[in-house]
Amino acid sequence: MSCAAPLADPVWRCAACGWAAEVREGIPMLHGDVPDGEGFSKASFQALAGQEARHFWFRSRNRLIAWALGKHPPRPGTFLEVGCGTGFVLQGLATLFPSTRFTGAEYHVEGLPFAAQRLPGAEFLQLDARRLPFEAEFDGIGLFDVLEHIPEDDQVLAAIAAAVKPEGTVLVTVPQHPWLWSVVDEKASHVRRYTRAMLLDRLAGAGLRPVLVTSFVSLLLPLLVQVRRRRDKEAFEPLAEFEIAPWKNTLLALVMGLERFLIMAGVRWPWGASLLVVARRPGP
């Protein structure tokens, strides 16, 4: 995106300089082409779209996100997911919140056709999370395993804080515990794993106030540590992580279901492979 001035929706044309976004297959390109391999492999979107609906981790995370969004009123009339990928999270949220108007934004345009197919009624944009063209636009904004890919995470959170309405809700999930860093993070193009203090400090710096903080993938953490330690860097194939026996997938989903039930009952896990924070932008 070449202009910082506000854009006129729905044509995405800058009212100040006349710059207009290219529209590619119905998707406004606010940032332009992204080099392959920057942040996320383009070739992986198709494989991801085929695995998310059956994989225990994606399904369990979706249910936790939906619970967290519904728990913290008001329910959003408008919701933006930054880094929406193939639209799996948005599809799940739209089922539970049918009156919400959803917008999905993604840096890599290759993921957006899958998202548009999953959620035809939503708006999708290709843009840079560090430069969101919105000011107090959305009741809720989500970033689900996005921040760890971006060196300038402080810029992203500042843009998010500007884009959400006063008293609006921001939901964030990130991978947790730097000591858990492995070849899996390298192959996923992560630049960091977070500590709880690190993420809360970033949110505070953006002016966002946490109202819920909990780890998840907590009961499975010992198993995850053992698996990560056995990964051979040269032989590791990222997409192979999605290949899991049905019985094992079901068992792991049950464990994460128990964990989620305890979170819903008030347990706040101090450790876990992932971290969920729900935050608010203070009102005027």
Steps between C-alpha positions, in 0.01 A plus 500: 500500500658826389289759678430553869191715447155353580351287225150540365309174531378308300724594204816524716615822340695759696296819524818709540732377223275292273692174552271200442552141605526234233211256529606143426225237476278726705760562773643853547880486507592771750861395536591337167689183419694331779821303434456124536634374831463832683321411823311198363539257213243565229490132404383401847161675487333225298629227730397705803149550368461126460615414852364766737147364530618158621813585701455506878711813557317723251158380612583541869647845452189607306274394785711684755501818289122484450444455874730793583327728250155409629602538864603863472205720400390681307481247220661663198295648219820519297806278530835504318740207495854608412692212344187300425681243284246264345209637706458203734465712814263747334282216374466364851423840650242579232310184590471613863458874437284518186409867546863616505651655186838334447809627319806287434843646427804305384850595387523206258218526248526128418310412817206729430319300227463215752371748758253655257368155410449413866328829583343656187326775699819646648731765360862402435802726454867448429697735723797550730411462870749773588303753295129451548287764319240517778420735787260384775327280241435163667332377818741208514833404343680166513860396431536128533859376481605797289721725716780244525558531124556878503818668632316829558233359729477832684397671176233236439348542845505880467312467170254258661439735792424782256266283291284368785227720646527638855382224737557257212651155549831366370575126512855371453653153498874438473743211552643515851828424681823594317662189649262294286658639179573225248531420132119520486521874571777549245310321226184696585691829452454607860723779625423439868306307760349719771517509874183614674677814623624578150154490341336694781771764472439532123125535557550762771730693268218514245255623763306173524382371840489121555178356644579129454839329493551124487734248351363208302639176354596459866414139578681392184812706568715211634419295189574796275840554664596139431382516138682827433826368641492207257457714189790470256559836336607366163227237467212702647207558266254765635192359328570159651384642834146489363521127432366341816318172556124545554503331842784721617332810359182413694690435823692827481177688425345351814794616710475852363124488554558426869749785516250738338225390739726591793579839345128565459457405868753762606840325486777719357792281397842651583681291240420361155628493145265786408371816666160668465441862599175692472556875530299817474564844361400739780205729438516877473 
